Amino acid sequence: MNFRAEIDVMPHKELLDPQGKAVAASLQKIEFASIEDVRIGRHITIKLSAKSKDEAEQHIEEACKKLLANAIMEGYKYEIVEEK
């Protein structure tokens, strides 16, 4: 079976996001005064083959823990969709 995983990796809310702060400040300077906060992360799309959705989830969970996200500084969430 073929699957597509859509993964979002974001800095923990407790941590400063300098890139997000810089973008928020720039947006406010160009007349987007209603913008209060910006957080910047990564979106990752992975296509994979697995015997079941559960197996695909196990692979993605392991990939996130071992490589895609730094557990000390980032959190992640993902959605796995079966491709036809």
NUDO-682701 format. One record per residue: z, y, x of N, C-alpha, C, CB in turn; residue number from 1; residue in one letter. Coordinates in pm, 1 decimal. Glycine has a CB too. Example, Ala and Ser with C-alpha at 12.3 -4.5 7.8 and 13.67 -1.06 7.14 Angstrom:
2
{n.zz: 780.0 n.yy: -569.0 n.xx: 1319.0 ca.zz: 780.0 ca.yy: -450.0 ca.xx: 1230.0 c.zz: 780.0 c.yy: -330.0 c.xx: 1320.0 cb.zz: 904.6 cb.yy: -447.3 cb.xx: 1130.8 nr: 1 rest: A}
{n.zz: 708.0 n.yy: -225.0 n.xx: 1285.0 ca.zz: 714.0 ca.yy: -106.0 ca.xx: 1367.0 c.zz: 787.0 c.yy: 3.0 c.xx: 1290.0 cb.zz: 572.5 cb.yy: -59.8 cb.xx: 1408.4 nr: 2 rest: S}
This chain:
84
{n.zz: 0.0 n.yy: -117.6 n.xx: 83.7 ca.zz: 0.0 ca.yy: 0.0 ca.xx: 0.0 c.zz: 0.0 c.yy: 124.1 c.xx: 88.3 cb.zz: 121.0 cb.yy: -0.3 cb.xx: -95.3 nr: 1 rest: M}
{n.zz: -66.3 n.yy: 226.1 n.xx: 42.4 ca.zz: -74.2 ca.yy: 351.5 ca.xx: 116.6 c.zz: 13.7 c.yy: 457.3 c.xx: 50.0 cb.zz: -220.5 cb.yy: 400.4 cb.xx: 125.7 nr: 2 rest: N}
{n.zz: 83.6 n.yy: 533.5 n.xx: 134.3 ca.zz: 174.0 ca.yy: 636.4 ca.xx: 85.2 c.zz: 152.5 c.yy: 765.5 c.xx: 162.0 cb.zz: 319.8 cb.yy: 590.7 cb.xx: 96.7 nr: 3 rest: F}
{n.zz: 197.6 n.yy: 874.2 n.xx: 99.7 ca.zz: 198.8 ca.yy: 1005.2 ca.xx: 164.7 c.zz: 341.5 c.yy: 1058.8 c.xx: 152.1 cb.zz: 92.4 cb.yy: 1104.8 cb.xx: 99.8 nr: 4 rest: R}
{n.zz: 396.9 n.yy: 1099.3 n.xx: 263.5 ca.zz: 531.0 ca.yy: 1158.3 ca.xx: 263.6 c.zz: 517.2 c.yy: 1307.8 c.xx: 287.3 cb.zz: 622.7 cb.yy: 1092.4 cb.xx: 372.2 nr: 5 rest: A}
{n.zz: 581.5 n.yy: 1385.6 n.xx: 202.0 ca.zz: 587.6 ca.yy: 1530.8 ca.xx: 215.9 c.zz: 731.1 c.yy: 1563.6 c.xx: 257.1 cb.zz: 545.7 cb.yy: 1605.9 cb.xx: 81.4 nr: 6 rest: E}
{n.zz: 748.1 n.yy: 1613.8 n.xx: 378.8 ca.zz: 880.5 ca.yy: 1634.0 ca.xx: 436.7 c.zz: 902.8 c.yy: 1782.3 c.xx: 462.8 cb.zz: 896.8 cb.yy: 1552.6 cb.xx: 567.3 nr: 7 rest: I}
{n.zz: 1019.0 n.yy: 1832.4 n.xx: 421.6 ca.zz: 1059.3 ca.yy: 1969.9 ca.xx: 451.7 c.zz: 1181.6 c.yy: 1965.2 c.xx: 542.6 cb.zz: 1089.8 cb.yy: 2050.5 cb.xx: 320.5 nr: 8 rest: D}
{n.zz: 1170.5 n.yy: 2032.4 n.xx: 656.5 ca.zz: 1280.5 ca.yy: 2041.6 ca.xx: 752.8 c.zz: 1321.7 c.yy: 2188.4 c.xx: 759.6 cb.zz: 1238.6 cb.yy: 1986.2 cb.xx: 895.6 nr: 9 rest: V}
{n.zz: 1450.7 n.yy: 2214.2 n.xx: 733.6 ca.zz: 1500.1 ca.yy: 2351.2 ca.xx: 730.1 c.zz: 1627.0 c.yy: 2363.7 c.xx: 813.3 cb.zz: 1526.2 cb.yy: 2395.6 cb.xx: 585.5 nr: 10 rest: M}
{n.zz: 1650.8 n.yy: 2481.8 n.xx: 873.1 ca.zz: 1777.7 ca.yy: 2501.7 ca.xx: 943.4 c.zz: 1893.2 c.yy: 2497.3 c.xx: 843.3 cb.zz: 1777.5 cb.yy: 2636.8 cb.xx: 1020.8 nr: 11 rest: P}
{n.zz: 2008.1 n.yy: 2446.8 n.xx: 886.5 ca.zz: 2126.4 ca.yy: 2446.2 ca.xx: 800.6 c.zz: 2159.4 c.yy: 2589.0 c.xx: 758.8 cb.zz: 2247.5 cb.yy: 2380.9 cb.xx: 873.0 nr: 12 rest: H}
{n.zz: 2205.4 n.yy: 2606.4 n.xx: 636.6 ca.zz: 2235.6 ca.yy: 2739.6 ca.xx: 583.8 c.zz: 2343.6 c.yy: 2811.0 c.xx: 664.6 cb.zz: 2279.1 cb.yy: 2729.2 cb.xx: 438.9 nr: 13 rest: K}
{n.zz: 2432.1 n.yy: 2733.4 n.xx: 727.7 ca.zz: 2541.0 ca.yy: 2793.2 ca.xx: 805.3 c.zz: 2492.3 c.yy: 2855.2 c.xx: 936.8 cb.zz: 2647.0 cb.yy: 2688.1 cb.xx: 834.5 nr: 14 rest: E}
{n.zz: 2372.5 n.yy: 2817.9 n.xx: 979.2 ca.zz: 2321.0 ca.yy: 2865.0 ca.xx: 1108.4 c.zz: 2232.0 c.yy: 2987.4 c.xx: 1091.5 cb.zz: 2243.2 cb.yy: 2753.5 cb.xx: 1178.6 nr: 15 rest: L}
{n.zz: 2236.8 n.yy: 3073.4 n.xx: 1189.8 ca.zz: 2150.1 ca.yy: 3189.9 ca.xx: 1193.0 c.zz: 2004.5 c.yy: 3144.5 c.xx: 1208.4 cb.zz: 2190.9 cb.yy: 3285.6 cb.xx: 1308.2 nr: 16 rest: L}
{n.zz: 1915.8 n.yy: 3207.9 n.xx: 1135.3 ca.zz: 1772.2 ca.yy: 3180.2 ca.xx: 1144.2 c.zz: 1704.4 c.yy: 3307.6 c.xx: 1194.3 cb.zz: 1712.6 cb.yy: 3133.9 cb.xx: 1004.7 nr: 17 rest: D}
{n.zz: 1696.2 n.yy: 3326.8 n.xx: 1327.2 ca.zz: 1641.1 ca.yy: 3451.4 ca.xx: 1380.5 c.zz: 1497.7 c.yy: 3479.1 c.xx: 1335.4 cb.zz: 1645.9 cb.yy: 3448.2 cb.xx: 1530.4 nr: 18 rest: P}
{n.zz: 1417.6 n.yy: 3375.6 n.xx: 1326.5 ca.zz: 1278.6 ca.yy: 3394.7 ca.xx: 1282.9 c.zz: 1276.8 c.yy: 3442.1 c.xx: 1137.2 cb.zz: 1196.5 cb.yy: 3262.3 cb.xx: 1298.6 nr: 19 rest: Q}
{n.zz: 1358.5 n.yy: 3382.1 n.xx: 1053.9 ca.zz: 1367.2 ca.yy: 3424.0 ca.xx: 914.4 c.zz: 1417.7 c.yy: 3567.0 c.xx: 901.4 cb.zz: 1457.9 cb.yy: 3330.1 cb.xx: 837.1 nr: 20 rest: G}
{n.zz: 1518.4 n.yy: 3603.8 n.xx: 981.7 ca.zz: 1571.7 ca.yy: 3740.5 ca.xx: 979.2 c.zz: 1464.1 c.yy: 3841.3 c.xx: 1018.9 cb.zz: 1693.3 cb.yy: 3753.0 cb.xx: 1073.3 nr: 21 rest: K}
{n.zz: 1385.5 n.yy: 3808.4 n.xx: 1121.3 ca.zz: 1279.2 ca.yy: 3899.0 ca.xx: 1166.7 c.zz: 1173.4 c.yy: 3917.3 c.xx: 1058.6 cb.zz: 1214.1 cb.yy: 3845.6 cb.xx: 1295.4 nr: 22 rest: A}
{n.zz: 1136.6 n.yy: 3808.6 n.xx: 992.0 ca.zz: 1036.4 ca.yy: 3818.3 ca.xx: 884.8 c.zz: 1092.1 c.yy: 3898.8 c.xx: 767.7 cb.zz: 992.9 cb.yy: 3677.2 cb.xx: 837.0 nr: 23 rest: V}
{n.zz: 1218.1 n.yy: 3876.0 n.xx: 731.1 ca.zz: 1279.3 ca.yy: 3951.8 ca.xx: 622.0 c.zz: 1280.8 c.yy: 4100.7 c.xx: 653.1 cb.zz: 1421.7 cb.yy: 3902.4 cb.xx: 595.8 nr: 24 rest: A}
{n.zz: 1318.0 n.yy: 4136.3 n.xx: 774.9 ca.zz: 1321.2 ca.yy: 4277.6 ca.xx: 814.6 c.zz: 1181.6 c.yy: 4338.4 c.xx: 809.6 cb.zz: 1380.3 cb.yy: 4292.7 cb.xx: 955.9 nr: 25 rest: A}
{n.zz: 1082.4 n.yy: 4264.8 n.xx: 856.0 ca.zz: 944.5 ca.yy: 4314.9 ca.xx: 853.8 c.zz: 893.9 c.yy: 4332.4 c.xx: 711.2 cb.zz: 852.2 cb.yy: 4220.0 cb.xx: 930.3 nr: 26 rest: S}
{n.zz: 925.7 n.yy: 4238.1 n.xx: 624.2 ca.zz: 883.6 ca.yy: 4249.6 ca.xx: 484.5 c.zz: 946.7 c.yy: 4372.0 c.xx: 418.0 cb.zz: 920.8 cb.yy: 4122.2 cb.xx: 406.9 nr: 27 rest: L}
{n.zz: 1073.2 n.yy: 4397.6 n.xx: 448.2 ca.zz: 1139.8 ca.yy: 4514.7 ca.xx: 390.1 c.zz: 1076.7 c.yy: 4644.1 c.xx: 440.6 cb.zz: 1289.9 cb.yy: 4513.0 cb.xx: 423.1 nr: 28 rest: Q}
{n.zz: 1032.7 n.yy: 4644.5 n.xx: 564.1 ca.zz: 968.9 ca.yy: 4764.4 ca.xx: 620.9 c.zz: 834.0 c.yy: 4794.1 c.xx: 557.3 cb.zz: 951.4 cb.yy: 4748.1 cb.xx: 770.7 nr: 29 rest: K}
{n.zz: 767.5 n.yy: 4690.8 n.xx: 505.9 ca.zz: 635.9 ca.yy: 4713.9 ca.xx: 444.0 c.zz: 646.6 c.yy: 4710.3 c.xx: 290.7 cb.zz: 533.5 cb.yy: 4607.5 cb.xx: 492.9 nr: 30 rest: I}
{n.zz: 759.2 n.yy: 4764.3 n.xx: 241.7 ca.zz: 779.5 ca.yy: 4791.7 ca.xx: 100.0 c.zz: 804.3 c.yy: 4669.0 c.xx: 13.2 cb.zz: 662.5 cb.yy: 4863.3 cb.xx: 47.9 nr: 31 rest: E}
{n.zz: 864.2 n.yy: 4566.2 n.xx: 68.5 ca.zz: 912.2 ca.yy: 4452.5 ca.xx: -10.2 c.zz: 1064.9 c.yy: 4457.3 c.xx: -9.2 cb.zz: 858.5 cb.yy: 4315.0 cb.xx: 47.2 nr: 32 rest: F}
{n.zz: 1120.3 n.yy: 4566.3 n.xx: -57.6 ca.zz: 1264.2 ca.yy: 4592.4 ca.xx: -50.6 c.zz: 1346.9 c.yy: 4491.3 c.xx: -129.0 cb.zz: 1293.4 cb.yy: 4731.0 cb.xx: -101.5 nr: 33 rest: A}
{n.zz: 1287.4 n.yy: 4424.6 n.xx: -226.4 ca.zz: 1362.3 ca.yy: 4329.1 ca.xx: -308.4 c.zz: 1390.7 c.yy: 4197.9 c.xx: -234.6 cb.zz: 1285.7 cb.yy: 4300.1 cb.xx: -436.4 nr: 34 rest: S}
{n.zz: 1325.9 n.yy: 4176.1 n.xx: -121.6 ca.zz: 1348.2 ca.yy: 4053.3 ca.xx: -44.6 c.zz: 1478.7 c.yy: 4066.9 c.xx: 32.5 cb.zz: 1229.0 cb.yy: 4024.6 cb.xx: 52.6 nr: 35 rest: I}
{n.zz: 1569.3 n.yy: 3973.0 n.xx: 7.9 ca.zz: 1701.6 ca.yy: 3978.2 ca.xx: 69.2 c.zz: 1717.4 c.yy: 3883.2 c.xx: 186.9 cb.zz: 1805.7 cb.yy: 3947.4 cb.xx: -33.4 nr: 36 rest: E}
{n.zz: 1653.7 n.yy: 3767.3 n.xx: 179.8 ca.zz: 1673.2 ca.yy: 3667.3 ca.xx: 284.7 c.zz: 1549.4 c.yy: 3580.7 c.xx: 296.9 cb.zz: 1797.1 cb.yy: 3580.2 cb.xx: 255.6 nr: 37 rest: D}
{n.zz: 1520.0 n.yy: 3538.4 n.xx: 417.8 ca.zz: 1407.7 ca.yy: 3447.6 ca.xx: 444.4 c.zz: 1459.4 c.yy: 3338.2 c.xx: 536.3 cb.zz: 1284.3 cb.yy: 3523.4 cb.xx: 508.9 nr: 38 rest: V}
{n.zz: 1428.4 n.yy: 3214.4 n.xx: 504.9 ca.zz: 1460.1 ca.yy: 3100.2 ca.xx: 591.8 c.zz: 1325.9 c.yy: 3035.0 c.xx: 624.8 cb.zz: 1561.6 cb.yy: 2996.5 cb.xx: 521.9 nr: 39 rest: R}
{n.zz: 1304.4 n.yy: 3004.7 n.xx: 750.1 ca.zz: 1177.5 ca.yy: 2946.5 ca.xx: 792.3 c.zz: 1203.0 c.yy: 2808.0 c.xx: 849.4 cb.zz: 1106.3 cb.yy: 3036.9 cb.xx: 896.4 nr: 40 rest: I}
{n.zz: 1124.2 n.yy: 2712.0 n.xx: 803.0 ca.zz: 1134.9 ca.yy: 2573.8 ca.xx: 848.8 c.zz: 996.7 c.yy: 2516.2 c.xx: 872.9 cb.zz: 1211.7 cb.yy: 2488.1 cb.xx: 746.8 nr: 41 rest: G}
{n.zz: 987.6 n.yy: 2386.0 n.xx: 856.9 ca.zz: 860.0 ca.yy: 2316.9 ca.xx: 878.9 c.zz: 829.5 c.yy: 2226.8 c.xx: 759.4 cb.zz: 863.7 cb.yy: 2233.4 cb.xx: 1010.7 nr: 42 rest: R}
{n.zz: 702.4 n.yy: 2212.9 n.xx: 730.3 ca.zz: 656.4 ca.yy: 2115.7 ca.xx: 630.9 c.zz: 568.4 c.yy: 2016.2 c.xx: 703.8 cb.zz: 579.0 cb.yy: 2184.8 cb.xx: 512.1 nr: 43 rest: H}
{n.zz: 596.5 n.yy: 1888.6 n.xx: 684.8 ca.zz: 524.3 ca.yy: 1781.9 ca.xx: 755.3 c.zz: 468.7 c.yy: 1685.9 c.xx: 651.4 cb.zz: 617.3 cb.yy: 1706.6 cb.xx: 857.4 nr: 44 rest: I}
{n.zz: 342.2 n.yy: 1650.8 n.xx: 664.6 ca.zz: 279.6 ca.yy: 1550.6 ca.xx: 579.0 c.zz: 245.6 c.yy: 1430.1 c.xx: 665.5 cb.zz: 151.9 cb.yy: 1607.2 cb.xx: 507.7 nr: 45 rest: T}
{n.zz: 288.7 n.yy: 1312.1 n.xx: 622.0 ca.zz: 261.7 ca.yy: 1188.3 ca.xx: 695.1 c.zz: 197.7 c.yy: 1089.4 c.xx: 598.9 cb.zz: 392.4 cb.yy: 1129.0 cb.xx: 757.9 nr: 46 rest: I}
{n.zz: 88.5 n.yy: 1029.1 n.xx: 640.7 ca.zz: 27.7 ca.yy: 919.7 ca.xx: 564.8 c.zz: 66.5 c.yy: 789.9 c.xx: 634.6 cb.zz: -129.9 cb.yy: 935.4 cb.xx: 554.7 nr: 47 rest: K}
{n.zz: 109.3 n.yy: 691.2 n.xx: 555.9 ca.zz: 153.3 ca.yy: 565.4 ca.xx: 615.1 c.zz: 124.2 c.yy: 449.1 c.xx: 521.9 cb.zz: 302.6 cb.yy: 570.7 cb.xx: 648.1 nr: 48 rest: L}
{n.zz: 123.0 n.yy: 330.1 n.xx: 579.8 ca.zz: 107.3 ca.yy: 205.9 ca.xx: 505.0 c.zz: 239.5 c.yy: 132.2 c.xx: 507.7 cb.zz: -7.0 cb.yy: 117.8 cb.xx: 563.4 nr: 49 rest: S}
{n.zz: 275.2 n.yy: 73.1 n.xx: 394.5 ca.zz: 398.4 ca.yy: -5.5 ca.xx: 385.4 c.zz: 382.0 c.yy: -105.7 c.xx: 271.3 cb.zz: 524.2 cb.yy: 86.8 cb.xx: 362.5 nr: 50 rest: A}
{n.zz: 464.9 n.yy: -207.6 n.xx: 271.0 ca.zz: 458.1 ca.yy: -310.7 ca.xx: 167.6 c.zz: 511.3 c.yy: -261.7 c.xx: 33.1 cb.zz: 535.8 cb.yy: -433.2 cb.xx: 211.6 nr: 51 rest: K}
{n.zz: 601.2 n.yy: -162.5 n.xx: 37.2 ca.zz: 660.5 ca.yy: -109.3 ca.xx: -85.5 c.zz: 704.0 c.yy: 34.6 c.xx: -62.4 cb.zz: 780.9 cb.yy: -196.0 cb.xx: -131.3 nr: 52 rest: S}
{n.zz: 738.9 n.yy: 102.6 n.xx: -170.5 ca.zz: 788.4 ca.yy: 239.6 ca.xx: -157.8 c.zz: 921.8 c.yy: 240.7 c.xx: -84.0 cb.zz: 803.3 cb.yy: 305.5 cb.xx: -296.6 nr: 53 rest: K}
{n.zz: 1005.1 n.yy: 140.1 n.xx: -108.8 ca.zz: 1133.5 ca.yy: 131.5 ca.xx: -38.1 c.zz: 1113.2 c.yy: 121.2 c.xx: 112.9 cb.zz: 1214.1 cb.yy: 10.7 cb.xx: -88.3 nr: 54 rest: D}
{n.zz: 1015.8 n.yy: 40.4 n.xx: 153.8 ca.zz: 987.5 ca.yy: 27.4 ca.xx: 297.3 c.zz: 934.7 c.yy: 158.8 c.xx: 353.7 cb.zz: 886.0 cb.yy: -85.8 cb.xx: 322.8 nr: 55 rest: E}
{n.zz: 849.1 n.yy: 226.2 n.xx: 278.6 ca.zz: 796.6 ca.yy: 356.5 ca.xx: 322.3 c.zz: 911.3 c.yy: 455.9 c.xx: 339.5 cb.zz: 692.5 cb.yy: 411.2 cb.xx: 220.3 nr: 56 rest: A}
{n.zz: 1006.1 n.yy: 456.1 n.xx: 245.0 ca.zz: 1122.2 ca.yy: 545.2 ca.xx: 255.3 c.zz: 1204.6 c.yy: 514.0 c.xx: 379.4 cb.zz: 1209.9 cb.yy: 533.8 cb.xx: 130.0 nr: 57 rest: E}
{n.zz: 1222.0 n.yy: 386.6 n.xx: 410.3 ca.zz: 1297.8 ca.yy: 348.7 ca.xx: 530.0 c.zz: 1229.8 c.yy: 402.4 c.xx: 656.0 cb.zz: 1312.3 cb.yy: 195.1 cb.xx: 538.7 nr: 58 rest: Q}
{n.zz: 1097.2 n.yy: 389.8 n.xx: 661.9 ca.zz: 1022.7 ca.yy: 439.3 ca.xx: 778.6 c.zz: 1036.7 c.yy: 591.2 c.xx: 792.0 cb.zz: 873.3 cb.yy: 400.7 cb.xx: 767.5 nr: 59 rest: H}
{n.zz: 1022.8 n.yy: 662.0 n.xx: 681.3 ca.zz: 1030.3 ca.yy: 808.2 ca.xx: 685.7 c.zz: 1171.7 c.yy: 853.9 c.xx: 719.5 cb.zz: 985.8 cb.yy: 868.5 cb.xx: 551.5 nr: 60 rest: I}
{n.zz: 1271.4 n.yy: 790.1 n.xx: 661.5 ca.zz: 1410.5 ca.yy: 824.8 ca.xx: 691.6 c.zz: 1438.6 c.yy: 808.2 c.xx: 841.2 cb.zz: 1507.6 cb.yy: 737.2 cb.xx: 608.6 nr: 61 rest: E}
{n.zz: 1391.9 n.yy: 698.6 n.xx: 897.2 ca.zz: 1412.3 ca.yy: 674.1 ca.xx: 1039.8 c.zz: 1337.3 c.yy: 776.1 c.xx: 1125.0 cb.zz: 1367.5 cb.yy: 532.5 cb.xx: 1076.1 nr: 62 rest: E}
{n.zz: 1214.6 n.yy: 810.7 n.xx: 1084.9 ca.zz: 1136.3 ca.yy: 910.2 ca.xx: 1159.2 c.zz: 1205.9 c.yy: 1046.1 c.xx: 1156.9 cb.zz: 994.0 cb.yy: 922.3 cb.xx: 1100.1 nr: 63 rest: A}
{n.zz: 1260.9 n.yy: 1082.3 n.xx: 1041.5 ca.zz: 1332.2 ca.yy: 1210.0 ca.xx: 1030.2 c.zz: 1455.6 c.yy: 1211.4 c.xx: 1119.5 cb.zz: 1372.5 cb.yy: 1236.6 cb.xx: 884.1 nr: 64 rest: C}
{n.zz: 1532.1 n.yy: 1104.2 n.xx: 1114.9 ca.zz: 1655.8 ca.yy: 1097.9 ca.xx: 1193.4 c.zz: 1630.0 c.yy: 1093.3 c.xx: 1343.8 cb.zz: 1736.6 cb.yy: 976.6 cb.xx: 1152.4 nr: 65 rest: K}
{n.zz: 1525.4 n.yy: 1020.4 n.xx: 1384.9 ca.zz: 1501.8 ca.yy: 999.7 ca.xx: 1528.3 c.zz: 1415.5 c.yy: 1106.6 c.xx: 1593.8 cb.zz: 1437.8 cb.yy: 867.0 cb.xx: 1549.3 nr: 66 rest: K}
{n.zz: 1328.9 n.yy: 1173.6 n.xx: 1515.1 ca.zz: 1233.3 ca.yy: 1263.4 ca.xx: 1579.6 c.zz: 1209.0 c.yy: 1395.2 c.xx: 1506.4 cb.zz: 1104.4 cb.yy: 1193.3 cb.xx: 1595.2 nr: 67 rest: L}
{n.zz: 1192.6 n.yy: 1391.2 n.xx: 1376.4 ca.zz: 1142.4 ca.yy: 1508.8 ca.xx: 1305.6 c.zz: 1245.3 c.yy: 1618.0 c.xx: 1280.2 cb.zz: 1086.0 cb.yy: 1466.6 cb.xx: 1176.7 nr: 68 rest: L}
{n.zz: 1373.1 n.yy: 1582.1 n.xx: 1272.6 ca.zz: 1477.3 ca.yy: 1682.1 ca.xx: 1245.3 c.zz: 1591.2 c.yy: 1667.1 c.xx: 1344.9 cb.zz: 1530.6 cb.yy: 1668.4 cb.xx: 1100.5 nr: 69 rest: A}
{n.zz: 1645.5 n.yy: 1778.7 n.xx: 1387.1 ca.zz: 1763.4 ca.yy: 1780.8 ca.xx: 1473.0 c.zz: 1885.0 c.yy: 1788.6 c.xx: 1380.6 cb.zz: 1759.6 cb.yy: 1902.2 cb.xx: 1575.6 nr: 70 rest: N}
{n.zz: 1956.8 n.yy: 1677.9 n.xx: 1365.0 ca.zz: 2065.6 ca.yy: 1669.4 ca.xx: 1267.1 c.zz: 2174.4 c.yy: 1773.9 c.xx: 1289.6 cb.zz: 2127.2 cb.yy: 1531.7 cb.xx: 1271.0 nr: 71 rest: A}
{n.zz: 2190.3 n.yy: 1821.8 n.xx: 1409.8 ca.zz: 2292.2 ca.yy: 1922.2 ca.xx: 1438.5 c.zz: 2253.5 c.yy: 2056.8 c.xx: 1377.9 cb.zz: 2312.9 cb.yy: 1935.9 cb.xx: 1590.0 nr: 72 rest: I}
{n.zz: 2125.6 n.yy: 2089.4 n.xx: 1380.8 ca.zz: 2080.4 ca.yy: 2221.7 ca.xx: 1337.2 c.zz: 1998.1 c.yy: 2222.1 c.xx: 1209.4 cb.zz: 2000.8 cb.yy: 2283.8 cb.xx: 1444.8 nr: 73 rest: M}
{n.zz: 1946.4 n.yy: 2106.5 n.xx: 1167.5 ca.zz: 1851.5 ca.yy: 2104.4 ca.xx: 1055.9 c.zz: 1886.6 c.yy: 1996.8 c.xx: 953.5 cb.zz: 1709.9 cb.yy: 2081.7 cb.xx: 1107.9 nr: 74 rest: E}
{n.zz: 1844.2 n.yy: 2022.6 n.xx: 832.4 ca.zz: 1848.4 ca.yy: 1923.2 ca.xx: 726.6 c.zz: 1705.8 c.yy: 1894.0 c.xx: 683.3 cb.zz: 1934.9 cb.yy: 1971.4 cb.xx: 606.5 nr: 75 rest: G}
{n.zz: 1688.4 n.yy: 1787.3 n.xx: 609.9 ca.zz: 1553.4 ca.yy: 1753.4 ca.xx: 564.5 c.zz: 1559.8 c.yy: 1689.1 c.xx: 427.0 cb.zz: 1483.6 cb.yy: 1658.9 cb.xx: 665.0 nr: 76 rest: Y}
{n.zz: 1447.4 n.yy: 1697.7 n.xx: 359.4 ca.zz: 1428.6 ca.yy: 1626.0 ca.xx: 234.2 c.zz: 1282.6 c.yy: 1584.9 c.xx: 229.8 cb.zz: 1468.8 cb.yy: 1713.6 cb.xx: 109.1 nr: 77 rest: K}
{n.zz: 1256.8 n.yy: 1479.0 n.xx: 156.5 ca.zz: 1118.8 ca.yy: 1431.4 ca.xx: 150.2 c.zz: 1089.6 c.yy: 1369.4 c.xx: 15.1 cb.zz: 1091.4 cb.yy: 1330.3 cb.xx: 261.4 nr: 78 rest: Y}
{n.zz: 960.0 n.yy: 1361.8 n.xx: -11.4 ca.zz: 909.9 ca.yy: 1294.6 ca.xx: -130.4 c.zz: 799.8 c.yy: 1200.7 c.xx: -83.7 cb.zz: 857.6 cb.yy: 1397.2 cb.xx: -239.1 nr: 79 rest: E}
{n.zz: 801.1 n.yy: 1080.0 n.xx: -136.3 ca.zz: 698.9 ca.yy: 982.6 ca.xx: -100.7 c.zz: 615.6 c.yy: 952.4 c.xx: -224.9 cb.zz: 762.8 cb.yy: 852.2 cb.xx: -42.6 nr: 80 rest: I}
{n.zz: 483.7 n.yy: 963.5 n.xx: -209.1 ca.zz: 390.9 ca.yy: 944.3 ca.xx: -318.6 c.zz: 294.8 c.yy: 832.7 c.xx: -280.8 cb.zz: 314.6 cb.yy: 1075.6 cb.xx: -351.6 nr: 81 rest: V}
{n.zz: 269.2 n.yy: 742.7 n.xx: -375.7 ca.zz: 171.8 ca.yy: 637.2 ca.xx: -351.0 c.zz: 31.4 c.yy: 695.9 c.xx: -360.1 cb.zz: 189.5 cb.yy: 520.0 cb.xx: -451.6 nr: 82 rest: E}
{n.zz: -49.8 n.yy: 666.3 n.xx: -261.3 ca.zz: -189.6 ca.yy: 711.6 ca.xx: -257.8 c.zz: -276.1 c.yy: 600.1 c.xx: -313.4 cb.zz: -234.7 cb.yy: 750.7 cb.xx: -112.2 nr: 83 rest: E}
{n.zz: -375.3 n.yy: 636.7 n.xx: -387.8 ca.zz: -465.3 ca.yy: 535.8 ca.xx: -445.5 c.zz: -597.8 c.yy: 537.1 c.xx: -378.6 cb.zz: -483.8 cb.yy: 557.4 cb.xx: -593.1 nr: 84 rest: K}
